């Protein structure tokens, strides 16, 4: 006899539907025994794709192998406390919670409430993200909460709020792309990051209208070959200039939708003036993209808008910059000139990355937000939440610090001294990772909730074992703004606990105001009340309708049918119009080479580093590096470099190379490829220690969104004389 559960993949925001089948647990036997190395085989969970609009039954390699982690011998199954000798040893839950409570009280007494910090994640369910924000602000009394979505979606979110008054990644169902005649995709490699997505590009490829902007000839860019469309390959960091050039052509060739612009937007005159200096030939000299391709792209977008439909989609490649908000704004301005947002057949959208990257940023994990996408500085929002939480408004702290600033404050005199980390591996995924690791080590107390001993968990004083996706109930919100049900398929190990349970027990020990539940549906019911009337209104959604298969796109106020396609009648600003904002490129600093790098060596060359993902891995690799099939296919970081650049440095394919700057050094193997520009190198960011790409990325941030500069960093590349003898990051478990 088997147990079957319909659920969704634990990885990216496409949230592919799948069915899990497992042997049914015998009745009345209690939780399954803890998974321990050498304890014998655990019954396998079978994964099958399920027909659903986003994936249509398909899964990628990560999805097909996702269940293998449920029986991984490296699973953390009981609280682990690090002793004075640096060795982790198991302790009871009562002792673990007691130690956390004591650490929180000590930090608050010595340094104040804001000395306690919380770092969340875009992989948490809506229920956990919501309660984590409440727990931080009321139970801990701190304003210092943010999450790793600040590294993924913040620039696009800020641009969307500025232009539309509301941010939902795709304000239309993904299936709408099926009938488009033109799609401009900037900075996203969906063929590797979310492979089932490419089914929705087949129609536009057949029409020859897929246009991909990427400094690399990625797997997605390769879809433009054989008449499928156009690949624009600009210099890294010049996407904003390219978008201004496209807008210049639209305006000066009379391709804009004048009636739409007049009726549905404000600010067009300032935008027209701002793009006057970006004619195609000048843009070509800056970006390297031929002027005729710039003109052809603009004309195709305009033709598509008048015909079968045009869409502009942005991803991390244009957003993870110090001017990411302005670059996303430039893409939105272009879409507004063409009349795409809020139309029935066209649109603008941004591709959410993490599994709950959309829902995770709506309900209180962000430093400046309250549930329902409310601003924490808005008196009406604060009054609403005080009523829902049944607390005085004065107990709700003000805005905190965005992620990079929060991490920079670790261990500092006026900074965070006691840190909670949930669903994040900041030691690998954060910019300037060496500095982050030093910050983690300077804390008085670090508690990490995880199901594996990640690189961040290895730095902790206490690791609390939590549930994996197939062991819990809850909801997530996919890249379309569609709320989905996660369903439990198997019993968790006896020692693991849900973050909801952990927060509820700690709130009791801290004698916190308000109430905290360990039941996901109860928490969701409170989330409905908290979001009611907000920009991201979930009040009309409940578990029963989701279990019945309803397509629930927010905003979904009580009594409505939800909003599959947004802005058809008006944008979310009080005047109902979209706001166009003029933007311009800014000059980037030229960093020093860094200590210890001998630039007298002729083979040491300055290059531009861009980072990104591989098909086989996800985020920091905490999960996928533990799947034998995926690790076997991509066991190490490889630096992609053009053969011409490699030849100038004496680098051959497979040679060990040093990639360094003032922040650190990565030693890895070279992979020669003509798919990348000659002045650029690419590193995946999934790997730890000496292969950690984020040793090299800068912690400079976008002044509006707080997004770090992941996609434009100067490095010096040379053959590695010898690998460094030690690593900044030491892990407790080999990956």
C-alpha positions, 0 to 999 in steps of 0.5 A, a space after each residue: 500500500 502506498 501513500 500519494 501526495 500531490 505537491 510542488 518541486 522544492 527548488 525554483 519559482 516555476 514550482 513544477 507540479 509533481 506527485 510523490 508516492 511512498 509506502 504508507 506508514 503503519 497506523 499508530 506507530 508515531 513518527 518515522 525513526 530518525 535517518 542515521 548513517 548506516 541505519 539501513 535502507 529507507 523506503 524510497 519516495 517515487 517522484 512523477 511529474 504532474 500536469 500543471 500549466 507551468 510544467 505540463 508534466 515535465 521536471 528538470 534533473 533537480 526535480 526528478 532527483 529531489 526525493 533522494 535528499 529525503 533519505 540522505 545519511 547527512 541529514 541533521 536529525 537532532 539539535 547539535 551544539 558546538 562545544 568549546 572544542 569546536 565539535 558538534 554534539 547532540 543535545 535535547 530540544 529542551 536544552 537547545 531551546 533553553 540555550 537560544 532563549 538565554 542567548 537572546 535574553 543576554 544579547 538584549 540585556 547587554 546590547 539592546 533588542 536590535 542586537 538580535 537579528 534574523 536572516 530568512 529565506 525565499 524557500 520558506 513557505 508563506 506560513 513560515 515567512 509570515 510567522 518569522 516576521 512576526 516572531 522577529 518583531 514581537 517575540 525578539 523585539 528586533 527590527 533587524 530582519 531581512 532575507 536572501 530574496 534581497 539578493 534575488 528580486 529586490 531591484 525588480 521589485 523596487 522598479 515594479 513598485 515605482 512604476 506600477 505601484 505593485 510588484 508581482 513577478 509575472 502579472 500574467 499567467 505563464 501560459 500567456 507567453 505561448 501565443 506571443 510573437 515577440 519576447 525580449 528576455 534580458 539576463 535570464 537563462 531559463 533553459 538551465 535555471 528552470 528548464 520546463 519553462 522553455 515549453 512556453 517559448 516554442 511558439 515565439 521561436 517558431 515565429 522567429 521572435 525570441 530575443 535574448 540579451 546575455 553576455 554569454 551564449 547561454 543555453 537560452 541564447 542558443 534557442 535563437 539560432 536557426 531562425 529562432 530569433 536574435 542574441 544580443 551579446 552586450 558587454 557586462 554592465 551595459 544593459 541599461 545603456 542598451 535599453 535606453 538605445 531601444 527606447 530611443 529607436 521606439 520614440 524616434 521611429 514613431 513606434 510607440 503606442 501614443 494613445 496608450 502612453 497618453 491615457 495610461 502613463 505619466 512622466 513620458 516627456 522626461 523619459 523622452 529627453 533622457 534617451 535622446 543621447 542614446 542613438 543606436 550608433 552611440 549605444 553600439 560603441 558602449 555595449 558592443 551590440 550592432 546598431 542594426 540589431 538594436 533597431 531590428 529588436 525595437 521594430 520587432 517588439 513594436 510589430 509584436 505589440 500590434 500583432 500577436 503580442 510582445 513581452 519583455 522579461 527580465 532576470 537576475 542578469 540585469 538586476 543584480 547590479 548597483 544600478 539594478 533598479 534603474 536598469 529594470 526601470 529602463 526595461 519597464 519604460 520601454 514596455 510602457 512606450 510600447 503599450 505592453 503592461 496591462 494589455 490583454 496580449 502583451 506584458 512586462 514581467 520579471 522571473 522570480 528565482 527561488 521557490 517562494 521568492 514571490 510569497 517570501 517577500 510579501 508577508 514580513 521577512 523584508 526589513 521595510 515591510 509588513 504582511 500584505 506588502 505593506 510598508 512598515 513606515 505607513 501608520 495605517 499599515 502599522 495600525 492594521 497589523 497591531 489590530 491583527 496581532 492584538 498588540 499596541 502599535 508601539 511594540 512593532 519596530 520600525 524599518 531594519 537593515 537590508 541584507 548586505 547591511 545586516 550582514 556587515 553589522 554582525 559582531 560590530 559594537 552597535 550591530 547584531 550579536 545574536 543571529 537566527 538563520 532560516 533557509 539560507 546559506 549566507 556563507 556561500 551565497 552572500 557577496 564578499 563571502 569572506 567578510 560574511 564568514 568573519 562576521 559569523 565567527 564574531 557573533 556571540 551566538 549563531 543559531 541555524 535552522 537547517 536539515 543539512 550541515 551547510 557551510 553556514 550551519 558549520 559556523 553555528 553555535 547551535 543547529 536546529 533540525 527542521 523539516 524538508 519539503 515533503 514532510 510539511 504542509 503549507 503554501 507557496 506563491 510561484 513566479 506568476 503570483 499563483 498560490 499553491 499547496 505544499 502537501 506532506 507525503 512522508 513522516 519526518 525524522 523523529 527529532 526534526 521540527 517545523 520552524 513554526 513549532 520552533 518559533 511557537 515554543 521560543 515565543 512561549 519561553 520569551 513570554 512574547 506578546 500575541 499568539 504563535 501556532 505550529 499548525 500551518 493552516 492556522 497560521 495561514 488563516 491569520 495571514 489572510 487577515 493580516 494581508 486583507 486590504 494590502 497590496 498582496 491581498 490573500 484574504 479570499 484564499 483558503 486551504 479548501 479552495 487550494 485543495 480543490 484545485 482553484 487557480 488562486 492569483 493574488 491579489 485575491 480579496 474576499 469575494 473576488 475571483 483573484 487576478 490572473 492578469 493584472 493592470 487591465 483597468 488601472 495600475 496600482 498608483 492612486 491616480 491609476 497610471 503607470 509612472 515612467 522615471 528617467 534613468 541613466 547609467 552611472 560610472 562604476 569604480 575601478 577596484 585595486 588588484 588586491 594584496 598579494 596579487 603580483 601584477 608584474 606577472 605578464 599572464 595576470 589579466 584583468 577580466 570582468 567576472 559574472 556569476 550565475 547558475 548551472 543546470 544541475 545545481 541550485 542556489 548555494 548547492 546545500 541540497 544539490 551538491 548532496 545528490 550523487 547524480 547532480 554532483 557527478 555531472 557537475 562536481 566542481 566550479 569551472 571558470 568559463 573563459 574565451 579561448 582567445 583570452 585563455 591563449 594570451 594567458 597560457 591557459 589550456 582547457 582544464 588547467 588550474 587557474 587563479 581568479 582573484 581581487 582585493 576581496 579574495 581568491 578562487 582556485 578552479 579549473 578553466 573551461 574554454 568556450 566561445 560562448 563567452 565574450 573575450 574580456 569576460 569570465 563566468 563562475 557558478 556560485 554553487 560551490 564552497 570554500 576555495 571554489 566559492 565565487 562570492 569570495 570575489 563579488 562586491 558588497 556594494 549595493 543598489 541605493 534603492 533596492 539594497 541589491 548587491 553587485 553580483 554581475 559586474 566584478 573586476 578580477 585578475 586571472 592567471 594560471 594557478 602556481 599553487 593552491 592556497 594552503 588553507 580555506 577561510 571556510 571549514 565545513 563539518 561535513 564534506 559536500 
